[in-house]
Amino acid sequence: MLLDQAGLKAESRVIDVGSGASTLVDDLLERGLNSITMLDLSAASPDVAKKRLAERAERVQWMTGDITRIEFAPGACTH
């Protein structure tokens, strides 16, 4: 799997652009990542993932916006 080849560690920072209801966040959490940001244009789509993750959703930073227009504050993609 690509995630295995990526060499991700618990301290790796990952942003999933266009995350929607994707299960990538589930895989990242299972690998013990502590800094996960999920970004989607829709505020509604990530709700499916949040519901699926239940209390684990609190370990993820959820953002709504267009990656070509969003401005990240220093440290905004850390959790």
C-alpha positions as CSV (number, residue, x, y, z in Angstrom):
1,M,0.0,0.0,0.0
2,L,1.2,3.5,-0.7
3,L,0.9,4.6,2.9
4,D,3.3,1.9,3.9
5,Q,5.8,3.2,1.3
6,A,5.4,6.8,2.3
7,G,7.3,6.3,5.5
8,L,4.8,8.1,7.6
9,K,5.5,8.4,11.3
10,A,3.3,9.6,14.2
11,E,4.8,13.1,13.9
12,S,4.2,13.3,10.2
13,R,1.8,16.1,9.1
14,V,-0.8,15.1,6.5
15,I,-3.5,17.2,4.7
16,D,-6.1,15.4,2.6
17,V,-7.3,17.9,0.0
18,G,-10.8,17.1,-1.2
19,S,-11.3,14.6,1.6
20,G,-15.1,14.3,1.5
21,A,-16.2,11.1,3.1
22,S,-13.0,9.3,2.2
23,T,-11.6,6.5,4.4
24,L,-8.0,7.8,4.1
25,V,-8.5,9.5,7.5
26,D,-9.3,6.1,9.1
27,D,-6.1,4.6,7.7
28,L,-4.0,7.5,8.9
29,L,-5.5,7.3,12.4
30,E,-4.9,3.5,12.5
31,R,-1.2,4.2,11.7
32,G,-1.0,6.5,14.7
33,L,-0.6,9.9,13.0
34,N,-1.2,12.8,15.3
35,S,-1.4,15.7,12.9
36,I,-4.1,15.1,10.3
37,T,-6.0,17.9,8.5
38,M,-9.0,17.1,6.2
39,L,-9.9,19.9,3.8
40,D,-13.0,19.8,1.6
41,L,-15.1,22.4,-0.4
42,S,-18.2,21.1,1.2
43,A,-19.0,21.4,4.9
44,A,-21.5,18.5,4.5
45,S,-19.3,15.8,2.9
46,P,-16.9,15.4,5.9
47,D,-19.9,14.9,8.2
48,V,-20.1,11.3,6.9
49,A,-16.5,10.7,7.9
50,K,-16.9,12.4,11.3
51,K,-20.0,10.2,12.0
52,R,-18.1,7.1,11.0
53,L,-15.1,8.0,13.2
54,A,-17.2,8.9,16.2
55,E,-14.9,10.1,19.0
56,R,-11.8,9.6,16.9
57,A,-13.0,12.6,14.7
58,E,-11.8,14.9,17.6
59,R,-8.2,13.9,16.7
60,V,-8.5,15.4,13.3
61,Q,-8.5,19.1,12.2
62,W,-11.5,19.6,9.8
63,M,-11.4,22.5,7.4
64,T,-13.8,23.8,4.7
65,G,-12.5,25.7,1.7
66,D,-10.9,25.9,-1.7
67,I,-7.2,24.9,-1.5
68,T,-6.4,27.5,-4.2
69,R,-7.8,30.3,-2.1
70,I,-7.4,29.2,1.5
71,E,-4.7,30.9,3.6
72,F,-3.2,28.8,6.3
73,A,-2.0,30.5,9.4
74,P,1.4,29.3,10.7
75,G,0.9,26.0,12.4
76,A,-2.7,25.7,11.1
77,C,-2.2,22.2,9.8
78,T,-0.9,20.8,13.1
79,H,-3.0,19.2,15.7
